[in-house]
Amino acid sequence: MSEYEYGRVTQEIIDRLNEITPRRVYTGDEINDDFTHDEMSIYGKAKPEAVVEPLTTEEAAAVMKLCNEHKIPVTPSGARTGLVGGAVSIHGGIILSITKMNKILGYDKENFVVTIQPGVLLNDLAEDAEKQGLLYPPDPGEKFATVGGNVATNAGGMRAVKYGTTRDYVRAMTVVLPTGEIVKLGATVSKTSSGYSLLNLMIGSEGTLGVITELTLKLIPQPKAVISLIIPYETLEDCIATVPQFFMNHLHPQALEFMEKDVVMDTEKFLGKKVYPKEMEGVEVGAYLLATFDGDSEEQLEDIIEAASEIVLEAGAIDVLVADTPALKRDAWAVRSALLEAIEADTVLLDECDVVVPTNKIAEFLTYTKSLEAEADFRVKSFGHAGDGNLHIYTCSNDMQEEEFRKQVSVFMKKVYEKATEFGGLISGEHGIGHGKLDYLAESVGPVSMRIMEGVKTVFDPNMILNPGKVCYKL
């Protein structure tokens, strides 16, 4: 039983919310079903008592102050593309949706930063920055997630292997605390030694410590040339074993993804595209690397392609296919970006984990994971970021009862997370913890780390109203 007793959203509260955010408060049948779940429905559905859409920091602060006074739980929400139940209002109350806070506020090209509201979509920011001759490097697979959501989970993505994760590009932010107070964290500078980094504490906190209402993000100049390579292998083990060679030979790929053949073929069927070869030179393909390189000129990339081709062919690649036209490069990455969507479209019951392990342990970890499939009644599918060890493992079934599926998946996940921890890895590389992975986090990091995180949560949110029951504090 929780020690926290939450208030209800009464008609009086609704009236006051309507004063703060006129015509942007929704209740009852006005609430779209999308607000009851995220993209991983296995973690349940919960309908909030109200959905509120602020347009400004001041509106968000007034909503938080009101809810804190009445101890009403608040769940921050972006595009709801999460996979761990992080934006599900499991304790009722209101959902504070930031999707209407979607303006790109301006560029400071001399300092290479852009200031935006948190509801800007990743795709829109990427396209707008490109028009300025700039690049926002973080590149999670879901291009229509909000950037605020990316920051809240410290999303990684495909370019993390070269450019780092979202955390590396957040210079400053405005945050509304659970009390309704407004704080500005960080600055338009490249380094700091000015006390505890509250900015970095907020990044990846999944909306449990504060509501982000404005972001200042680092940009870099747009690369002048980009090219991708499709590299087929006979086995997944050979495919993964090649990865360290890219770095040992100073090739610095912008992205380096691995995909199993079956997942790729299913996705091509889903998209109606044929990009990746099933067989080459009489050898059946078992897995692929998809590598992208960028540089200052086409000539520089030609040298990289030659060096990379020599390395992977010596390491067992069947061949190297160069995606040297915009259409072929677009199609190759369209397949990669749609892998999860294709799995979701063909699966009734689905769960996932996105463990991250040292790169020299990827092959051994995947072999172990695949071996567990023989003990279960579901299928295991995988793909991920070969360059940084962030692996996406999916359990899929179309014919099991949900109760039995959950039971078997629980056993599977426990073994997978234990193996990741044994290998020196962590249970999430970019999707976060939400409420779906909370118990696994506790087992992985231990009671002392959990106690420290709970203490941080309590300092920020003494009434436990902001996204309660997520990440570290189980109610």
C-alpha positions in Angstrom: 0.0 0.0 0.0 1.4 3.4 -1.0 2.1 6.0 1.7 1.0 8.6 -0.8 -2.7 9.3 -1.1 -3.6 11.1 -4.3 -6.4 13.7 -4.8 -9.1 13.4 -7.5 -9.6 15.6 -10.5 -12.9 17.2 -9.4 -15.1 19.6 -11.4 -13.5 22.5 -9.4 -10.0 21.4 -10.5 -11.2 21.1 -14.1 -12.6 24.6 -14.0 -9.3 25.9 -12.7 -7.4 24.0 -15.4 -9.7 25.6 -18.0 -8.8 29.0 -16.6 -5.1 28.2 -17.0 -5.3 26.4 -20.4 -8.6 27.6 -22.1 -10.2 25.0 -24.4 -7.2 22.7 -23.9 -8.5 20.5 -21.2 -10.1 17.2 -22.1 -12.1 14.8 -19.9 -14.2 11.6 -20.3 -15.0 10.7 -23.9 -13.0 13.7 -25.1 -9.8 11.8 -24.2 -8.3 10.0 -27.2 -7.5 6.3 -26.6 -3.9 7.1 -27.6 -3.5 8.8 -24.2 -4.1 5.4 -22.4 -1.0 3.6 -23.6 2.4 3.9 -25.3 3.7 1.8 -28.2 4.3 -1.2 -26.0 0.8 -2.2 -24.9 2.0 -5.2 -22.9 2.6 -2.7 -20.1 -1.1 -2.0 -19.8 -3.5 0.8 -20.4 -4.7 3.5 -18.0 -7.1 6.3 -18.8 -6.2 9.7 -17.2 -8.9 11.7 -15.5 -8.0 14.7 -17.7 -5.5 15.7 -20.5 -4.1 19.2 -20.4 -2.2 20.9 -23.3 -0.1 23.9 -22.2 1.4 26.3 -24.7 3.9 28.0 -22.5 6.2 27.4 -19.6 4.0 29.6 -17.4 0.9 27.5 -18.2 2.7 24.3 -17.4 4.0 25.8 -14.1 0.5 26.9 -13.1 -0.9 23.4 -13.8 1.9 21.8 -11.8 1.4 24.2 -8.9 -2.3 23.4 -8.8 -1.8 19.7 -8.9 0.9 19.8 -6.3 -1.4 21.7 -3.9 -4.1 19.0 -4.4 -1.7 16.1 -4.6 -3.0 15.1 -8.1 -0.5 12.9 -10.1 0.7 14.3 -13.4 2.2 12.3 -16.2 4.2 14.3 -18.8 3.5 13.1 -22.4 5.1 13.7 -25.8 4.3 11.8 -29.0 3.8 8.6 -26.8 6.3 6.5 -28.9 7.9 5.1 -25.7 8.3 1.3 -25.1 8.3 0.9 -21.3 5.0 2.4 -20.1 6.7 5.6 -19.1 3.9 7.9 -20.3 1.0 5.8 -19.0 -0.9 7.4 -16.2 -0.9 4.3 -14.0 -2.0 6.3 -10.9 -4.7 8.3 -12.6 -4.7 12.1 -12.4 -3.8 14.2 -15.5 -1.6 13.8 -18.5 0.3 17.0 -19.3 0.8 16.8 -23.1 3.5 19.0 -24.5 2.7 18.3 -28.2 1.3 21.8 -28.8 4.6 23.3 -27.5 6.1 22.7 -30.9 7.9 25.8 -32.0 11.5 26.1 -33.2 12.3 29.4 -31.4 15.6 30.3 -33.2 19.1 29.6 -34.2 22.4 31.0 -32.8 24.7 30.1 -35.6 27.7 31.7 -34.1 27.4 29.4 -31.1 26.0 26.4 -33.1 22.8 26.0 -31.0 19.1 26.0 -31.6 16.4 26.8 -29.1 13.1 24.8 -29.3 10.0 23.9 -27.4 9.9 20.3 -26.3 7.1 19.2 -28.6 9.1 19.7 -31.8 9.3 16.4 -33.6 12.7 15.0 -34.3 12.0 14.8 -38.0 11.0 18.5 -38.1 14.1 19.6 -36.3 16.4 17.5 -38.5 14.8 18.9 -41.7 14.9 22.5 -40.5 18.5 22.3 -39.3 19.5 20.9 -42.7 18.1 24.0 -44.4 20.4 26.0 -42.2 23.4 23.9 -43.3 23.5 22.3 -39.9 23.0 18.8 -38.4 21.4 17.7 -35.2 23.3 14.4 -34.8 21.0 12.3 -32.4 19.0 10.0 -34.7 16.7 7.6 -32.9 14.7 5.2 -35.1 11.4 6.9 -34.3 11.7 10.1 -36.3 8.2 11.4 -35.2 9.0 11.3 -31.5 9.2 14.7 -29.7 12.7 16.0 -29.0 11.5 16.6 -25.4 10.7 12.9 -25.1 14.2 12.1 -26.6 15.8 14.2 -23.9 13.6 12.7 -21.2 14.9 9.2 -22.1 18.4 10.2 -23.3 17.6 8.6 -26.6 20.6 7.3 -28.5 19.9 6.2 -32.0 22.0 5.2 -35.0 24.5 8.0 -35.1 25.5 7.6 -31.4 28.5 5.5 -32.4 30.2 8.5 -33.8 28.4 11.5 -32.4 27.1 10.4 -29.0 23.6 10.3 -27.5 21.0 13.1 -26.9 22.7 14.0 -23.7 25.8 15.2 -25.6 23.7 17.8 -27.4 21.7 19.4 -24.6 23.3 22.7 -23.6 20.4 24.2 -21.6 16.8 23.8 -20.6 13.9 25.4 -18.8 12.2 23.0 -16.4 9.0 23.2 -14.4 9.4 21.4 -11.1 6.7 19.3 -9.5 6.0 22.3 -7.1 5.4 24.6 -10.0 8.7 26.4 -9.6 10.6 27.3 -12.9 14.3 26.7 -13.1 16.8 27.3 -16.0 19.6 24.7 -16.1 22.8 24.8 -18.2 24.0 27.5 -20.5 25.1 28.1 -24.1 28.7 27.0 -23.3 30.6 23.8 -24.0 31.9 22.9 -20.6 31.1 23.6 -16.9 32.4 22.8 -13.4 29.8 24.8 -11.6 28.3 22.5 -8.9 26.2 19.4 -9.4 25.0 19.0 -13.0 21.3 19.3 -12.5 21.0 19.5 -16.3 22.4 16.0 -16.7 20.3 14.7 -13.9 17.2 15.9 -15.7 18.3 14.3 -19.0 17.1 10.7 -18.9 14.9 11.1 -15.8 11.8 10.2 -17.9 9.6 13.0 -16.6 9.9 12.0 -13.0 11.9 15.1 -11.8 10.5 17.9 -13.9 8.7 18.9 -17.0 11.0 20.2 -19.7 9.4 23.3 -21.5 12.4 24.7 -23.5 15.6 23.3 -24.8 18.8 24.7 -26.2 20.6 22.1 -28.3 24.1 21.9 -29.8 24.4 21.5 -33.6 27.3 20.8 -35.9 28.0 21.7 -39.6 26.2 19.4 -42.1 28.6 16.9 -43.5 29.4 17.5 -47.2 29.3 13.9 -48.2 27.5 10.8 -46.9 27.5 7.2 -48.2 26.2 3.8 -46.9 27.4 0.3 -47.3 25.3 -2.9 -47.2 27.5 -5.7 -46.0 26.1 -9.2 -46.1 27.5 -12.1 -44.0 26.8 -15.8 -43.9 26.4 -15.8 -40.1 25.5 -13.3 -37.4 28.6 -14.2 -35.5 30.9 -13.2 -38.4 28.9 -10.0 -38.9 29.3 -8.9 -35.3 32.9 -10.0 -35.0 33.9 -7.5 -37.7 32.7 -4.5 -35.7 35.9 -3.8 -33.7 37.9 -3.7 -37.0 36.2 -0.5 -38.1 37.5 1.3 -35.0 40.9 -0.3 -34.9 41.4 1.0 -38.4 40.3 4.5 -37.6 37.3 4.4 -40.0 34.8 6.1 -37.6 31.4 5.1 -39.1 28.6 7.6 -38.5 26.3 4.6 -38.0 26.9 0.9 -37.8 23.8 -1.3 -37.5 23.3 -5.1 -37.5 20.2 -6.9 -38.7 19.3 -10.6 -38.9 18.1 -11.8 -42.3 14.7 -13.0 -41.2 13.8 -9.6 -39.7 15.0 -7.8 -42.8 13.0 -10.0 -45.1 9.8 -9.5 -43.1 10.4 -5.7 -43.1 10.9 -5.6 -46.9 7.7 -7.5 -47.3 6.0 -5.1 -45.0 7.3 -2.1 -47.0 7.0 -3.6 -50.4 10.7 -3.1 -51.1 13.6 -5.4 -52.2 16.9 -3.9 -51.1 18.9 -6.5 -49.2 20.1 -9.7 -51.1 19.0 -13.0 -49.7 21.8 -14.9 -51.4 25.1 -13.9 -53.0 27.7 -16.0 -54.9 25.8 -19.2 -54.0 26.0 -18.3 -50.3 22.8 -17.8 -48.2 23.0 -14.5 -46.3 22.4 -14.8 -42.5 22.9 -11.2 -41.3 23.8 -7.7 -42.5 25.9 -4.7 -41.4 24.6 -1.4 -42.5 27.4 1.2 -42.3 27.2 4.9 -43.0 30.3 7.2 -43.3 30.4 10.9 -43.7 33.2 13.3 -44.6 34.3 16.5 -46.2 34.4 15.3 -49.8 33.5 12.4 -52.1 37.2 11.7 -52.5 37.6 11.2 -48.8 34.7 8.7 -48.8 36.1 6.8 -51.7 39.3 6.1 -49.6 37.1 5.1 -46.6 35.0 2.7 -48.8 38.1 1.1 -50.2 39.6 0.6 -46.7 36.3 -0.6 -45.2 35.7 -3.1 -48.1 39.1 -4.6 -47.7 38.6 -5.0 -43.9 35.2 -6.6 -44.0 36.0 -9.0 -46.9 39.0 -10.3 -45.0 36.8 -10.7 -42.0 34.3 -12.9 -43.8 31.8 -10.6 -45.5 30.3 -12.2 -48.6 30.4 -8.9 -50.5 30.1 -5.1 -50.1 27.2 -3.2 -51.8 27.6 0.6 -52.0 24.4 2.6 -51.6 25.8 5.4 -53.8 22.5 7.0 -55.0 20.1 8.9 -52.9 17.3 6.5 -53.7 19.3 3.4 -52.7 20.6 5.0 -49.5 17.1 6.1 -48.6 15.7 2.6 -49.2 18.4 0.9 -47.3 17.8 3.0 -44.2 14.0 2.9 -44.7 14.2 -0.8 -44.1 16.3 -0.4 -41.0 14.0 2.3 -39.6 10.9 0.2 -40.1 12.2 -3.0 -38.4 10.2 -2.4 -35.3 7.1 -1.3 -37.1 7.2 -4.4 -39.2 7.5 -6.6 -36.1 4.6 -4.8 -34.5 2.4 -5.2 -37.5 3.0 -9.0 -37.6 2.8 -9.7 -33.8 -0.1 -10.0 -31.4 1.9 -10.2 -28.2 5.2 -8.3 -28.0 7.7 -7.4 -25.4 11.2 -6.0 -25.8 14.5 -5.0 -24.1 17.2 -2.7 -25.3 20.2 -3.9 -23.3 23.6 -2.4 -23.9 26.8 -4.5 -23.5 30.5 -4.0 -24.3 31.0 -4.3 -28.0 33.3 -7.3 -27.6 30.5 -9.1 -25.9 27.8 -8.6 -28.5 28.2 -11.9 -30.4 28.4 -14.0 -27.2 25.4 -12.2 -25.8 23.2 -12.6 -28.9 24.2 -16.3 -29.1 23.1 -16.8 -25.5 19.9 -14.9 -26.1 19.0 -16.9 -29.2 19.7 -20.2 -27.2 16.9 -19.3 -24.8 14.3 -19.4 -27.7 14.4 -23.2 -27.4 13.0 -23.0 -23.9 10.1 -20.8 -24.8 6.9 -20.9 -26.9 7.6 -17.4 -28.5 10.0 -16.3 -31.2 13.0 -14.1 -30.5 14.0 -11.4 -33.0 16.9 -9.0 -32.7 18.6 -6.0 -34.4 20.5 -3.1 -33.0 23.4 -0.7 -32.9 26.5 -2.8 -33.5 28.8 0.1 -33.0 27.9 0.8 -29.4 26.5 -2.5 -28.2 22.9 -1.3 -27.8 20.8 -4.4 -28.8 17.1 -4.6 -29.3 15.7 -8.0 -28.4 12.0 -8.7 -29.1 9.8 -11.6 -27.8 7.0 -12.3 -30.3 3.9 -14.5 -30.3 0.7 -14.8 -32.2 -0.8 -17.9 -30.6 -0.1 -17.8 -26.8 -2.5 -16.7 -24.1 -1.3 -13.4 -22.6 -1.0 -14.7 -19.1 1.3 -17.5 -20.3 3.2 -15.2 -22.6 3.9 -12.8 -19.7 5.0 -15.6 -17.5 7.5 -17.0 -20.0 8.7 -13.6 -21.0 9.4 -12.7 -17.4 11.7 -15.7 -17.1 13.4 -14.9 -20.4 13.9 -11.2 -19.5 15.4 -12.1 -16.1 18.0 -14.3 -17.7 18.8 -11.8 -20.4 19.2 -8.9 -18.0 21.3 -11.0 -15.6 23.6 -12.0 -18.5 23.9 -8.3 -19.6 24.9 -7.3 -16.1 27.4 -10.2 -15.9 29.0 -8.9 -19.1 29.3 -5.4 -17.7 26.3 -4.0 -19.5 23.2 -2.2 -18.5 19.5 -3.0 -18.9 18.6 0.0 -21.1 20.6 1.8 -23.7 18.0 4.3 -24.8 14.4 3.3 -24.2 14.4 3.9 -20.5 12.9 2.2 -17.5 9.3 3.5 -17.2 7.3 1.2 -14.9 7.8 -1.9 -17.2 11.5 -2.3 -16.3 11.7 -1.0 -12.8 12.1 -4.3 -11.1 14.8 -5.4 -13.5 16.7 -2.1 -12.8 16.6 -2.7 -9.1 18.0 -6.2 -9.5 20.7 -4.9 -11.9 22.1 -1.9 -10.0 21.4 -3.0 -6.4 19.8 -1.5 -3.3 22.3 1.3 -2.7 22.0 2.8 -6.1 18.2 2.5 -5.9 18.1 4.2 -2.5 20.2 7.1 -3.9 17.8 7.5 -6.9 14.8 7.3 -4.6 16.3 10.1 -2.5 16.9 12.3 -5.5 13.2 11.7 -6.6 12.0 12.7 -3.1 14.0 16.0 -3.1 12.6 17.1 -6.4 9.1 15.8 -5.8 8.2 15.5 -2.1 4.5 14.8 -2.8 5.4 12.1 -5.4 3.0 13.5 -8.0 5.2 13.7 -11.1 5.1 10.5 -13.1 4.8 8.4 -10.0 5.7 4.7 -9.9 8.3 5.1 -12.7 12.1 4.5 -13.0 13.1 4.1 -9.4 10.2 4.6 -7.0 7.7 1.8 -6.9 4.4 2.9 -5.3 
